[in-house]
Amino acid sequence: MMRVFIGLLLPLLLLSGGIARAQSPVSETELVAFYDQLNAYQTPQYRPLPALEQLRLPATFSGADLNALHLGERQIVRIDLVYTAYRLNPSFSQRQLNLSRIRNLAGLTPGLLHDETITWTLVEQTGCNSPAECQPYFHGFVVYVAPRYSAATSRADLDSLTRKLAAFAKTRPAAKKGRKPSGKKVACNLPASRYSIRQMARSVHRSYRCSLDAPQIVRFKMTVDEHGATQAVELLPTSQPICAPELTEALRQSIVFASGFPIDRGRFPFLVKGEVRLPLGSLQLLGRPDLAITGFALPDSVARRYRLTLRKKDKRDYCEARLTKAGELLAAADTAAENMPLPPDAGVVAQVLRRHPEWDKEVVVTDVTGSMFPYTYDLLTWLQLSALEDEKTFVFFNDGNDQPDKDKRSGKTGGLYHVKTDSYEAIKSKLVEAMKAGGGGDAPENDAEALLYARQLTSDSTDLILIADNYTFPRDTKLLKNTTAHVKIILCGVQDYINPRYLALARRHGFSLHTIEGDIQDLSKLVEGETITIQGQQYQVTRDGFKLVSKT
């Protein structure tokens, strides 16, 4: 259960290696530059993240507040400065007040603003319109902290993981090669649209009249309910103006499904992905429609229950489903996860891997430190349900085999373990070995070192899948400066927005990002100053990367 602390920051900050090393005071120029690049969003009333432990420092904090709390072995991962939009005096400057508050905090905690592992966010509350209404709203700093994991603290996680995997295996034994697939094969068809692709493309053409300077392909995704009604349409990032509201509405009106996703005798909500080529009509001379449906995805619970397979065969999509007795798989997953504190996106690894069955040759690189425990469980249960047809390479990293944080050196941190096999038991054994050897220590990990290590184990043409923690950003990404690797990053722990540092990393190197909601690609096409919407949040491309500028 999350606990709320009000008070001391100083002992926590002194435990952070990055802060302890940076002791120079912050100049006014540095402070303004720091402030101008902060993430910022509005919300009716601030609601803290449920998955992280937090402490609150009121706007009126004093030296006494800073001497009231003892945190022990914890570390900062994020700081939110929270205030209200209401102004009693029209000439009041919230910016100047925010700068003053950050200046005071930084003055009492040397090195705070220099610690690149901490994510800062400005949160403006818009739900009150008078002093009386705003009085109960929180004003001040909300500081999110995480424990410092070690091999000792990982042992408890390992015990829990072992018990839950054993419980899961009893109800769903791992599949073996050559064994007939378990469960009864049931009817499974892709959802039928009311119109043909060509008719839908013509409808979009009639509804969308935006003038464009250059041809481009715009990818989109739609969520559809069990009755076939479209719930939402989202355009994926694009580097050029496309009259987004008009295109979104044209797609909503034109792409219509007759029902939900049909499996057995039921109908289920689903996600449909597609792309449209602009300007519309450019392919008419070739006799091809400007619109294409590129894939479907179903909720995690449905995919588990029916052992669902969505694949391409002879350039066509097809669906296969097998029903085990009385929802065996779904019940097994729920039973195994009982009493386990899981974040909202605990199934993100399995969801993304099921969404991309074509990722069958990639090397999987995964963080197995303490913060990633729920996602480690998710990976292993997915492997139990998905018998590997060919050998696959896995690289597990624990950020240095429990060596002291002060001794870690970029590129030479260690704690890397790999296995190439088609055996679930061999994969689990190697993962457990990596977890036993170290819990991670401080928050930032050695992801880049692990990626370069994985690259040495396979051919340069093989893509890498990195399973990473959205809350914390790797300390060693400078190692990737000259890399030509193609990396697909599955982000774990995305609850309110994607860490802008990962967006910047993907843009810089041409990587793709994948969350439980969808896929984020082609960020390298974006130009500085451009504002884009990603999974409902608006980000601006800056000289140094990205910053959040609006949140729904």
N, C-alpha and C positions, 0 to 999 in steps of 0.2 A: 504494500500500500504506500502511496506517495505521502511524504511528510512535508509540511510547510514550515520553514524556518524564517524568523525575522531577526536580522542582526548582523553578526560579524562576517566580514569578507576577508579580512587580513590573513588569518591563519590558512585559509584555503588558498589564497593567492600565493603565499610563500611556499606552498607545496608544489606549485607548478614550476617545472624546470625552465620553461620559456620565460616566465615572468621574473623568476629569480635572476636570470642572466641579464635581463634588460633593466638597467637602473637609471638611465638618463631621463631627465624631466622632458615633458612634452611642450614644445613651443606653441604659441598661438597659431602660427601657420600650419604646423603639423596637426593641431587639434581640429582646425577648420577643414583641412583636407581629409582627415579621418572621418569627420561628421558627414561630409558631403557624399561619401561613398557608402553610407550605411543603408541597409535594407530598411524599407518603411512601408507600412500599410495601415489602412483604417479598418475598424471593426466596431460594431455597436457597443460591445463591452468585452473587455479582455478576459479570455479564458485560458488558463495555463495548460500546458501540455500534460496529458495524464501519464505518460510513460517515463518521465524523468523526475527525479527529486529536485525540489526547488527551494530557494530561500527568497524572502522579500525584504527589500531595503527601502523604507519609505522615503519620499522626496525630501523630508525634513531630517534625514539621518544625521547623527552626531557622532562624536568620538566615543560616547558611551555605547551607542549601538554597535560600533565596531569592536568593542571589547566584550560583547555579551555572548558570543557563540563560539563553540569549539567543534570543528567539523571532522578532525582526524584525517583519515586517508581518502579525501575526495578531491575532485578537480572540476574546474569550470569548463563547460562545453558551449554555453550560450548565455548572453545577457540581453534582456529586453528592457528598454526604457519606455515606460507606459505613462500616458497622459491623456487629457480629454481635449476635444476640439473646441468646446464652448469657451468663449471669451467674454468676460464681463466688461473689459475695456477694449474697444476696437484697435487701439494703438499697441496693445500688448504683443510682444514678440516671443512666441513659443520657441523659436530657434535659439534665441539668446539664452533663454532659461535652460533649454536642453544642453547647450554648450557649457553653461555654468555648472550644471549638475555633473556632467561627465568630467569636467575639469577638476571638480572637488573630489570625485571618486578616484580619478587617476592620480591626484596629488597624494592621497592617502594610501594608495596601492601602487608603488613604483613598478613600471614595466607593463601595466595592465593593457595599455593600448598597443603595445608592441607584440603581444602574443597573437600570432596569426592563426592559432588553432581555435580561438574563440569566435563564435558567430554573434554579431551584434544586430539588433533590430529596433527600430523606432515604431511604436504602436500607438496610433491615435484613436481614442474611443469617441464615437459619434452618437452614442445613445442617450445623452442627457443634454438639456437645454436651459438649465438654470443652476444657480449655486446649490439649491436644495437637492435637485435631482442628481447632480454630479458628486455630492458629498460622499456617498457610499462607494463611488468608483475608486479603484486603486490608482495612486499616483506614485511613481518611483521606479526602482530597478527590480526586476525579477531575474534572479540568477539561477540557471539550471546547472546542476552538478551531477557527476557520475563517480562511482567508486573507482579506486585504483585496483585493478584486478591483478592477481598473482597466481602462481601454480597452486598455492594453498587454497585460495578462494575458488579456483576452478574445480577443485575436487568435488565440492558439493554439487556444482552444476553437472559434472560428469556422472555422479551417482543418480541424479534425477533423470538425466538424459538416458542412461542405460536402462533404468526402470521403465520409462515411458516407451522406449523403442522395443523392449521385450514384450510389453503389453500389446503394443501395436502388431508385432510379429505373430503373436498367438492367434489373432483374428485374421491376419492376412499374411501367410507365409510368403517369403520372397520367391518370385517366379524363377524357374530353372529353364535352361535352354532345352528345347526339344519337348517340353511339356505342353500339353494342350492348354490354351488360355482358359483361365478359370471363369466361371459365371456363364450365364445364358446370354447368347447374342440376341439383342433386341433391335427393333427398327430405329433407325437414326437417319434423318435426312436434313440437308441444309435448308434453312428457312426460305420459303418461296416468296419472291417479290410479286407484287400485283401487275407489274409491267416488265417488259423486256429491257435489257440494258440499253438497247438503241432508243426505245421509247423514253426511258428515264433521261438519257443524255439529251434528247431533243427538248424535253421539258425544262431541264436546267438551262439549256441554250435560250429558250423563250423567256425565262424569268430573270436571267442574269445579263445585264447590259453594261458592265463596267468596262471602261476603256483601259487597255494595258499597253505598256511600252515594249515589253519583250515576252516571248513565250516562256511558260513555266509549268511545272507539274505541282499541284497542291494536294497534299495528302489529308485525309479527314478520317474521323471515327464517329460512329453514331451508337448511342445506347437505345435499345429497343425493349419494350416490356413483353410480358408473356402473351399479350393479345396482338402483338405486332405493331403497337403504337410507338412512334419515335419519341423518346424522352429528351434527348439532347443531341446536338451536333457540335463537334469541336474540330476546328481546323488546326492542323499541326504546323509547327513553326515554318515560316517562309521569309525569305529575305527581301521580298518585293511587295509593293502595295497591291492588294487584290480586291479592295472593297469587301472586306471580310463579312460585315453584317448581311449584305445582299447575297453573297455566295452561300453563307450559312442557311439563309431562309430558302434559297432556291433548292439546295440539297434536301432540306427538310420537307419541302412540298413535293419533290420529284421522286425521291427514293422511298417507296412505300412497301411494306411487307404485309403478307396476308395473315400471318400469325406469329407466335413466338417460335423458338427453336424446337422442332418436333423430335422427341426421343420417347420410344416406347409408346405409351398412350398419353403422355403429358406434353405440355408446351411450356418453355422456359424463356426468361429474359436472356438477351445476348448482346454482344458488342460486334458491330460490323465495321471493318476497315476498308477504305477505298482511296481512289485518287482521281482527280479530274485534270485534264490538260487544258490550259488556258493559252491564248484566247480560244473560246469555244468555236467549233467548226473547222479547226485547223486540220483535222484528220478526215474530213468528209470526202476529199478527193481520193483518199486511199480506201474508202469504204469501211472505216473503223470508227467506233464511237469514241467520244472524248472522255467518257466515264468508265471506270473499272471498279469492280468489287474485288479486293485483294485478300480478304480473310475474315474469319469469324472467331469469336472467343466466348466461352460460357463461364458463369460463376464457378468459383473453386469447388463449392459443395456439390454442384451438379457433375462436374468433371470427375471428382473423386467417386461419387456414388456409382456412376455408370462406366467407369474405366474408359473414358471418352478418348477417342483418337480423331484428330482433324488433320488430314494430310493432303498432299497433292499427288495425284497419280495420272500419268499421261496428260500433264498440264491442266488437270481438272481437280477441283477440291472434292473430297469425299469424307464421309463421317462413318465411324464405326463405334458401337457402344455395346458393352456387356454389363448385365445386371447381376450382381451377386445377391445372395439371399437377404431380403429385408434391409436394404441399405447398409450392408455389411461394412463397406469401406468408410462411409461417412460416420457411422457409429464408432468404428474403430479409431478414427482420427479424433473424434470428440472425446472418447474415453481416455485415450493416451494423453491428450492435452489437458485433462481435467486437473484443476487446481494449479495449473501452470500459468504464471503471469505473462500473458501474451500481448504484444502491441497490436493495434488494429490491422496492420499489414503483415501479420505473422506468416501468412501464406504466400508472400510475394515471390519467393524463389520458385516454388512449384508452379505458381500462376504464370510467371514469365516463361519458364521452360516448357510448359504445356502450350503456351501461346506460340512458341517457335520450335516446332518439332524438327525443322530443318537445321537446327543447331546440333547436329549429331557428331560433328567432327572436331568441335572446338575444345580447347583446354580450359578447364574450370579452375579458377584461382579464387580462394575464399579465405576471408578473415575468420579465425576461430577463437578470437579473444573473448573475454567474458561478456562484453556488450552485445555480441552477436549470437548468444546462446539460442534464442528462439528461432533464428534463421538457420542455424546449424541443424536443429531438430527438423525444420521444414525440408532442408536439402536431403537429409537421410530418409525421411518418410517418403519423399518423392522417389528416391532411388529404390526403395523397397517396392513401390508400386510400378516402377518402370524398369523392367529388366533390360540391361544394356545388351545390345546385339553385337557390339564390337568393343574392343579395348578402348578405354578413354583415360586421358591423363588428368589427374587432380593435383593441385598444389595447395597445401594448407600452410598458413603462416600465423605465428603467435607473437610477433614483434619482439624477438630477441631472447627466447628461452628464459624469460624472467630475469634478465640481467638488469642492473640499476639503470634508471632513465638517463642519468648523467653520463653513462658509459656508451650509450647508443650512438653509432656513427652512421650517417647517411650512406646507404649502399653496402654497409657491412654490419647491419644489425643482426641478421641471422634469424633462426627460428623458422626455417623453411623445410617442409616435408612434402615429398611427392610420391605418387603411386600411379602406375599405368596398368589397368586391369579391367576386366568386365565383371568382377566379383564384388557384390555389395559388401560382403563381410570384410574383404581386403580393404575396401575404401573406408569403411567404418573404423577398422583397426588403425589405419594410418591417421585418420582424423583424431581419434581418441589419443593416440600417441602425441600428436601435436598439442592437443589441449592439456595433457598432463605435464608437458614440458614448460608451459608458461601461460600466464593469463593476460598479458598485454601491458601491464603497468600503466603508463599515462595514456591519455585518450588518443592522440594521433598514432597511426600505425605505419608499417613499412610496406604499403601496398605496391609502390613502384618497384621496389627491390624484388618483391615476389613476382611481379609481371615480367621483369627482365630475366629472372631465373626461369620462369615458365617458357619464355621465348627460346632459351638455350636448349630446352628439352624437346623441341619440335621444329618443324620447318617454318621458314619465314612466312609462308603463305597461310598458315593456320591461324585462325582468329582466336582471341582469348576472351573468356567470360570472367569478369571480376565481380564477386559478390562483396559489396562494401557497405559501410555504415554511413548513412546520410548525415548523422549528427556530427561526426568528426571527419576531418579532412586529413589525408596522408601527409606526413611530415617531409616526404622525400620525392615529391612529384618533379623536382628539377632534374632527377635522373632520367626522365622521359624526354628530355629536350630534343634528342636526335632520333627518337624511336620512329619506326615505320609500322609498328604493330597495329593491327585492327583490334580494338578492344570494345566489348559490349559490357557496360557497367550496370549490374542489377543493384539498385539503390534500396537499402533496407532502412526502415524507420522514417519514411516520408509521411508526416502527419499533417503539417500545415503548409509547408512549401519545400521545394527542392533547394538544397544547399547551393547558393550561387557559385561557390567555388567549383563544384562538380560541373556546372554548366560551362564555366570558363575553361575547365580542363578539357571537356568534350569539344568545345569550339576550337581550342588551340591545336588539338591533335586529331580532329576528325573522328573522335569516339562517338558512340551512341549511348544513351541512358535509357533505362527501363525500370518502370515502377509498376505497382499493382494495377494502376489505371491505364497505362499505355506506354508507347515507345516514343522517344524523343531523338530525332535524327536531323542531320544536315545543319547543325548549329554553326558549322564553319562558314556557311554562306552568309551569315549575318554581318552587318557592318556597324561600326561604332555609332552610338546615338540612337539606334533603332530600338523600338519598344515592341516586344512580342508577348503573346499570351500562351502560356504553357500550363495545361491542366487547370485552367481557371484562374491562374495567377499571372500578373503582368510583370515582366522583367525588362530592364533597360540594359542594352549593351554599352559598357563603359570602356575606357582606355585599358583598364586593368582586368576586366572580365564582365561580370553581370552584377546587378543589384535589383532586389525586389522593390517595386514601386507601387504595387497595388495588389490587394488580396481580397478574394471574395469570401 
